[in-house]
Amino acid sequence: MSELITAELVDLDLSAETKDAAARSLAERMVAHGRVTDLEGFLADVAAREAQMPTGLDGGIGIPHCRSTHVTEPTLAFGRSASGIDFGAPDGPADLIFLIAAPAGGDADHLSILSTLARSLMDESFTGALRSATEPERTAALIRGEESAGEPAGEPSAQAPVPEKDARPEKAPEAEEAPGPDATAPTPAAAAEAPPEAAPAAAPFRIVAITSCPTGIAHTYMAAESLEKAGQAAGVEVSVETQGSAGFKRLDPQLVRDADGVIFAHDVEVREKERFAGKPTVDVGVKAGINRPAELIAEVRQKAERGEVSGTARAAAPMDKGAETGDGFATRLRKWLMTGVSYMVPFVAAGGLLIALAFAIGGYTINKAPSVAEHFVWTDSTSWAALLFQIGSVAFGFLVPVLAGFIAYGMADRPGLVPGFVGGAIALTINAGFLGGLIAGLIAGAVVMMIQRVAIPPVLRGIMPVVVIPLISSAIVGFLMFLVVGKPIAALQKGLTDWLSGLTGANAIILGALLGLMMCFDLGGPLNKVAYAFAVGGLANPNEGSLKVMAAVMAAGMVPPLAMALATTVRGRLFTKAERENGKAAWVLGASFITEGAIPFAAADPLRVIPSAMAGGAVTGALSMAFGCTLRAPHGGIFVVPLIGQPFLYLLAIAAGTGVSAALVILLKGLRRTPHTRAADSPADGEAEVTVAA
């Protein structure tokens, strides 16, 4: 295994001006040394991670990072920028840039080294040494921990660093000044004035904390270090469990029981969160743990003083990242539904694409083939097509139960899984379909949340999540789905399916336009996912209408990134250098049906980009319906064109919508440009970009 970082992976004069350019410059060094196999694929993974949450940290630090299949071994590249690069940190640009690349199946030992680096970044002497380093070799050695931050290479440190907490005289005050030979006992006056040293000190406030981030490489450990240092400064005992990529070691159960408060600084669900039930709890994102640890410690102490404690612990659902305690019901409902959809999508991709491949190989009658467990001919392509179809059908069979189970999980954490899955399976049994699964998940989550509010004697709390809650909630959900709400939902589902099957003419075109608007409104957000889930739900029992809906949804979802890519190509001067770089990646993202490829453009200029994208999406959705295009694959973009009915007209619909969106965004951006702006775009300085607010 190679070293994590070498001198060749250090650039002390990084000239990049944007975070994308900085990542590219450092990634090129990784490619040159065989650490990354596909530059563009790796950079796309970095950009996707950056889109989840900015990687800039206070103190002038940027840590773009990701786990990627294009990385051969854990690798770190370092760049130092003289002018600073904006990575989204609250305090401004970063001059120290660390690009961290971890393979998809990261090695635990190297990930532990990365965690040590992340903690070191909270040490000012370490970052100061990096800013003053003049040689790449010594810089790499500093980062690897082979050299002290306080001494030049080859010169041992004269004194081991002393933690700030230990530097303060916290022991007996008399140790500060040696007593004279006659000072055998304090005088009565002195004794009266001195604090009561003999009295036992009050036990310190004790906090246990969990830190975690989506990649589990950097923010996880930096938040832990920040909280521990803030605890030392406040005289509070802070014990942190880092739930990172290298796994996690559980806090001592006794430590958890004795804790006076809990801090969750996380962007993915906390594992085994029920351990912390019944304690004052502060629940925030991981960056809050890095940037304002003292506030979090003060907040949990205030909650403890007021006697505020959490109920039965509930892990944050993946779509609840950054949620505020004051979120209204509509906001929370949206996040619960998004949780179910987010867990359902991998089953959609696996099952749907296998079914689509089966149709491509064996034709549309392959669904009538006998079970491959009873009849399979190794040399017959039809048998292989039947195998793919039957595997895909099994995967597709999980769609509704997974949707229901993880909606309930988003509402009530792990106790919601059992009744959610049971309710989803019942929805399939009674032909209530996608709508039935959605309702079953909400019912299951609500039932579990009500059970969790019941006061339970301490002796029974241990069996509640594994016996009592699954038993009672499954019985209630099953009763409601079989005998109360299931049949009306099944009737509604059948009516909706029949309506879709009969869509023709103007009605189909209007539906296509509406779905196109939904797909392009929030670019991968909740409304986009609702339209997508609606289309995928129809694939469970496909007919002509549902296949048209799936085609319209995917076509419209491809438009925003393709339109932004086209606009940056045709009129690059209307966009910043970073946007032009994003435009290159947007070609691939759009062609792959990754609507999120347009997010960087919408974030920078939402009032012009989003309406333009919606207009193009509506045109594409309407044309796809008008042309009668069909699609059996739930994903894949242009790569599943052979599986599309009317493929040439389908591509024409996408091209038309892309052209409309690109033209509109160019027009709207052009209108805001003043003569001063145009003057700044002189041919002699093609990189000059002046953005004038509308």
N, C-alpha and C positions, 0 to 999 in steps of 0.2 A: 504494500500500500504506500503510495507517495505521500509526501508531507502535505499538510492541509494548505499551506501557502509557501511559495518560494519567492526569491527576488524577482523572477520573471513575471510574477503575478502582481507586482507592485508598480504603480505609476504615481510618482511624487509630483508630477506636473500635469495632472489631468486637465485637458483643455476643453472638455465638453461643457456645453452651456445649459443643457436640459437633462432631466433625469433619464429620459429614454436614450439620449446620446451617451450619457455616462455608463448606463448599463451595457450598451452595445460595445463601447470601447473596452470595458473590463471583460466582457464576455468574449470578445475577440482574442484576448490573451488566453482565456481558458481553452478556446478552440485550438489555438496555436500549439498548446501543450497537451492536447489530447484529453482534456478533462470534460469537454462538451462536444457531442457528436453532430449536433444540428443547431447552428446559430439562431436561425429564425424561429425554430420550434422552441428553443430554450427561452428566447426573448419574449415569445408569446406567453409562456408560462410565468415569466417575471411580471409582465404587464397584467396578467390576470390576477396575480397575487396583489399587485399594487392597487388594482381596482377595488379590492376588498377593503383596503384600509391603507392610508398613506404610511410610508415607512420612514418618514423623517422623525427625528427625536430632538428634544431640547439639547442644547449644547453643541449645535453644529454637526450633527451626525445623521447620515443616511444609511439605512441598511436594507436595500432591496434584496429580496431573497425568495426562494421557492424550492419546492421539491419537483423534480422533472425526470421523465424517462430519458431525456437527452443528456443526462449527467452520468458520467462513468464512475465517479467517486467523489465523496464530499470535498468541496473545494472552496477556497476563499480568495477573492481578488480585492486589492485595496487601491483606492485612488485618492489623491489629495488635490483639491481644487483651490486655486488662489482667489477666484472671484465668488465662489459659492454656488451651489445648485439647489434649486427649490425641490425638496422632497415632502413638502406639506407640513413641516414642523411649525408649531405655534410661534417659535422665537426667530424664524427666518431661515435663510439658506444653510445648507450643510457644506462644510469643507472637507470632512472626513467621510469617505464613501466606502462601504464594505458591501461587495456583492457576494452573497452566500449561496452556493449551489449545492443542493443535496440530492442524491439519487432517489428515485421513487421508493426503493426499499433501503433507506439509509442505514449505514453501519452505526451501531450504538456507540462505539468508542469514539468515532469521529464526531458524532452529534454531541457527545459529552464535551469534547473540546470546544465545539461551537458554543455550547452553553457557558463554558468558562469565559470565552471571549465576550459574550453578551454581558456577563457580570462585570468584566473588566472595563467595559465602556462606561460604567457608572463611576469609575475612578478617575478623577481629574488629573492625577499624575500620569496615568497611562495615556490619556488623550493628549496631554501636553507633550509627552515624549514623542508621540506620533506627529504632532505639528512641528516639532523642532528637528526631526530626523532628517538627515541629508543623504543617507545611503539606503538603497532598496534592501540590501542584505540585512542591515541592522533592523530596518522596519519589519521585515518578515520575521526576524528572530524575536522582536518585541511581541508581535502578534501571537507567535507560537508559544510565548511564555518562557523562552530560553534566555532572555535577558531582562534585567531589572529596568524598570522605567526610569529609575533615578540616576543611573550611572552609564557612562559610555561603554562601548563594547570592550571587553577584556579587563575592566576595572570592577572588582567586586564591590558590592554595596557596603559602605562602612557601617550602616546601621539598618537593622530590619525595620520596615515601616510599622508604625504603631497605630492601631485603629483609633479613630477619634474618640470613641467611647472610653477607651482605656487611658487616654491622655488626660482625662479630667480626674481630679482627686475625689473619687467617690467613696473611698474608704474613710477610716477614722481621720477627722480633721487634724489631730495632733501629729499625724505623720507628715504634714506639710512643713513643720518646723521642729527640729530636734530639741527636746527639752534639756534644760541645764541640769547640772548635777544636783542642785537643791530642789528641783521641781519634782518632788516625790508625790505631791497631791495638790489639787487645786485649792485655792483659798475659798472660804465660804462665799465671798462676793462673786468670785469667778464661777463658782458652782451654780450660783443663782442665775448668772447671766448665760451660762452655757446651755445649749440645747440638751434635752434629755437623751444623751447618747445611749444610756443603758436600756431604754425602751426598745423593744423589738420593732424593726422597720416593717411598714405595711407591705404586704405582698404586692408586687407590680401587676399592672393590668396586663392580661395575657390575651394575645390575638393569634388565631390560626388563619392562614390565608391559602387560597388556591390561585395560581396563575396559569393561563393557557392562551394560546393564539392559534389561528388556523393552520399555520405551518409547524408550529411547535419548535422553532429553531432559535429565534432571537428574542422577540418580545416577551415570551414566556419567562426567560431567565433574567432579563433586564428588569421586568416588573418585580420579580422576587428580590433582586438585589436592592432595588429602590425602596421597597417596603421594609426590608430588614434594616437598612441604614436609617430610614425615617423613624423606625421603632427605637433604635439605639439613641437617637437624638432626643426622643420624647420620653425616654425611660420606660418604654413599653417592651415586653417580651413578644417578639413576632416570630412565629414558626411558619415556614412556607412549604407547601407541597407543589412542586412544579410538574404539571401534567403535559410534558413535552413529547417530542418525537422519539426520544431515547427511552420512552416508558416513564413510569412514575412510581416512586416509593411512597406508600401510604404513611401519613402521619401516625404517630403512636396513638392508639385509641384513648389512652389515658390523657395524653396531651389535648386531644379534642374534647374530652369530657371536662377537663379543668379549664378550658378556654373561657374567657369572659366575653369574647366577641369574635366575629368571623368576617373576613373580607374575601369576596370573589372578584378577581380581576381577570376576566376571561372573554374570549370571543367565540369559543365553542363550548358546548355543554360540559358542565363539570361532572366528572365521573364519580359515582357513589356519593352524590350530594346529600343523600338522606342522613349521612353521618353527622351533619351539622344542624339538624333540626332543633328548634327550640332555643336558639341563641340569637342575640342581636347581630344582624347581618347587614353588610353593605355590599351591593351587587352592581358592578360597573364593568366597562370594557377594559381590556388589558392596557391600553395606552394611558388610562387614568391612573393605573397602578404605577406607571413609569413617571408620569408628569406631575401628579399631585398626591403623592403617598401620605404626606402629613395631613392633608385634608381628610383623606379616607380614615386614617387612624382617629382623628378628632371626631369624625362623624360616628364611627362605631362606638366610641366612648360615650358620646352624647346619647346614643340609642340605649346603651346599657344603663345610663343614669336614669333615663325615662322609663326603663323597664320594657322597651319594645323588643319583642322576640319574634322570630319567624315561626310559621306553623310547620306542618310536614314539608320537608324540603322538596323543592321542585326545581329541577335543572332548567336553565334557559334553553328554549328551543333554538335550533340553528337560525331561524328567521327572526328571533327576538334580540339579535345583537344590537346593542345600543339603545334598547327600549327604556323609556322612562317610566317611573312608577305611576305617573299621572296619565298615562296613555288611556284614551277612551276605549269603549267597547268595540267600536268599529275598527280601530287600529289593531287591537289585540285579536279580533276575529280574523282580520286579514293575515296577520302573522301566523295564527294557528293553521289556517288553510294553506299558507305558503309552506309551512313545515311539512305537511302531508304531501304536497306536490313535489317538494325538493327531494324527498325520499322515494317518491314514486318514479321520478324521471329515469333513474338507471334501469329499472325494470322495463320501462317503456323502450329505452334505447336497445337493450339486449333482446327482449322479446320481439319488438317490432321489426328490427333489422333482420333477425333470423327468419321471421315469417316472410319478409320482403324477399330475402335471398331464396327462400324456398319457392316462392312463386316465380322468381326469375329463372330458376333451374328446372322446376317441374311443371310450370303452368298453373293456372288458377283453379284447376281441379285437384290439386295436390292435397287439399283439405279433406278429401274423401278417401285418401289412402288408408289402408289398414295399419294397425299399430306396428311400429318397427320392432317392438319386443317379440312379436309373433311372426313377422315376415320381414326379412331384410336380406337383400342381395348385394354383396360387397361391390360387384362390378356394375351395378345398375344405378345410373344417375338419379332415376326416380326415387329409389330407396333413400339415397342421400338427401334428396329434396324433402322427402317425407320426414326424415330424421330431423332436419333443420326446422321444419314446420312444427313438429310435435314438441321439440325443445322450446321453441319460441312461444308456442301456445301455453306450455306450462308456466313460462316466465310471465306471460301476459295474464295468466290466471291470478297472479299475485297483485295486480294493479289495484283493484278495489280494496282488498284487505290491507295492503300496505298504506294506501291513501288514508283509510279510516284509522288504522292503528297509529300512524304518526301524526294525524290531526289530534287524536287523543293524547299522544305523547307530548305534543306542543302545549297542550293545556294543563296536563297533570303529571308530566314526567313519566318514568317507567311504570308506575301503577296503571297508567292509561293504556299501555300496550295490549294487554290481554283482552279487555272488553272491546277495545278498538278493532283488533283483528277479528274477534268473534263477530262483532256487528258487521264488519265488512264482508266476512264470509257468508253471513246470513243474507246480506244484500244481494250477493251473487245467487244464492239458493232461490230467492223469491223473485229473481229477475229485476231487481231494483237498480242494478247497474251503477254507473258513476255517481249519479245523484244520491242513490241509496247509501253508497260508501261515505259520501261527504256528510250526510245527515247522521249516519251511524257513528262516525268519528266525533262529531260535535256532541252527540248524546253521551257517548262513552266518557269523553273528557269531563262533561258537566256532572255526570253521576259520580265519577271518582273525586272530583273537587268537592262535591257535597259531602261525600263520606269522609274526606280528609278534615272537614271542619268539625266533625263530631268529636267531642272530648273523650279521649280514650285513657283508661288507667295505664300508668307506666308499665305495668307487668305485661300488658297486651301489645304494646307498641312494636315489639320485635316481630310478631307474626302478622301484623297488619298488611305490610306491602307484599308478602309472599303467599298469604293464605286468605285473610278476611277480605281485603279489597278486591282481589281477582274474583273470588267466589261471588260476593254480593253484586259487584258491578256487572259481571258477565250475565248473571241471572236477570238483572233488571234490563240490561241492554237487549238481551235475547227476547225477553217478554215484549218490550216495546217494538222491536223490529218485526217479530213474527205476527203480533196480534194487533198493534195499534197503528204505527206509522208506515210499516213496510208496504202494505198493499196500495195505499194511495200514492206512495212514491213510485212503485212499480208501474202503476197506471200512467203517471206523469211521464216516466221514462219511456214507456211504449209510445205515448202520444208524441213525444219529442222525436223519437226515432222515426215514426211514420211521417212526421212533418218534414224531417230532413230528407227522407227517401222521396217525397213528392215535390221537393223544391225544383221549380223550373222557372225560366224566364226572369222577370223583374225581381221576384222575391229572392231568388238565389243570388242575383247580382247585388242586391241591397245587403244580404247577409254577408257576402264576401267583402264588401266595402266596410261593413261594421267590424268584422273580424280583423281586417287590415288596419283599421284605426286603433283597435285594442292592442294589436301586436307592436305597434310603433309608438304608442303613447309614452310608455315608461321604460322601453328598451330592456326587456328582461325582468322588469319588476312585476308587482302583483297583477296588474291588469293584463299584461302580456302572458303571465302564467295561467290566468283564468281562461283566456282564449285558447291557449295551447292545451290545457287539461281538457277543455270541452272537446277539442278535436280528437285528442288521443282517446278519450272515453268512447268515441264512436267506433274506434278501430277494434274494440273488444268484440263487437258484433257488426262487422262491416257490411255496408250496403252502398249503393251508388251515391246517395246523398252524403253519408259520413265520409266517404273517400274524397269527395269534392271539397268538403270542409277542411280535411287534413291538407290537401294540396294548396288551398287558398291561404291557410295559416302559415305553412312553411314558406311559401313564396313571399308573402308580405313580410315575414320576419327577416328575410334576407336583404330587403331593400335598404334599411337605414345605413348599415356599414358600407354596402356597395355604393350608395349615393354619396356618402362622405368621401370615400376613396376616389370616386370619379370627380367630385368637386375639387378636391385637393390637387388632382392631376391637371384638370382643365384651367383652374384659376388659383394656382398655388399662392399668389401674392395676397389673397384674401385671408390666408391662414398663417398661423405662427409656424415657426420651424418645427416645434414639437408636434403640432397637428399634421404637418406634412409627413412627418415620420410615422405618426399613427395611421395616416391614410394608406401607407404601403401595407401595413399589417391588416387594415380593414378589408382589403381585397380578399384575402384568404379567409378572414373571419366571416365575412358576408357570404362567400361562396359555400362556407361550411354550415350555414344557418346558425351563426352565433350572433344574435342581435346585439349583444352587449358590446360588440366592437365599435358601436357608435357612441358609447357612453362618454369617452373623453371629449368628444365634440359637443355633446349635449350639456355636459357639466360646465364647459367654458362659455357656451352661448345658447342657453336653453330656449329663449324666446324666438330664435331664428331656426335652430336646428330641429326642435321637436315638431313644430307645425309643418315644416317641410317634409320631415320623415313620415308624418301621419298622412299627408296628402299623397305621397308616393305609395305608401302601404295600402291606402284605400283604392287607388287605381289598380294596383296589382291584384288585390283580393277580388275586386269586381271583375277584372278581365279573366282571372283564373276560373271563376265561376261561370262567366259568360262563355268561355271556350270549352267548358265541360271537362277540365283537367281533373284527373284523379290521382291519388297517392296512397299506397298501402304502407309505406315506411314512415315512421314518426319522426325521423331525423335524417341528416346526411347531406342536405343541400344539393348542390349540382352533382354530387357523387352518386346519387340514387336516381338520376334522370332516366336511366333505362327502365326503372320501375314505375315511371309516371305515364299516365294516360294522356295523350296529346302532348308529347314532350316539347316539340318545337313551339307550339303555341304557349306552352308553360314558360319557356325561356323568354318568349316575346313579352309575356305579361310582366315578368321580372324586369326585363330591360326597360319597358315603358315606365314602370313605377320608379326605377332607379333614375331614369332621365328626368322625370317630373321632380323628384326630390332634389336632385343635384341642381337643376335649373333654378328651383325656388330658393335654395340656400345660397346660391351664388348671387341671385337677384337681391335677396334680403341683406346679405352681407355687403354687397356693393353699394346699397343705398346709404349705409351708415358712414361710408368713407368720405372724409372731408378733403378739400384741396391740400391741407397740411399733411394728411395721411398719404395722399398720392405722391406728394413730393418726397416723402420718406422712402418710397419704393423705387428709388432710382436704380438703373441697371448696374451702376457701379457698386451698389451695396445690396445685393439680392437678399442678404440675410436680415436686413433692417425690417423690423415689424413694429408698427405703432397701432395699438388697438384703441379706438375711440368709442366710448360708450354711446349707445343710441339715446 
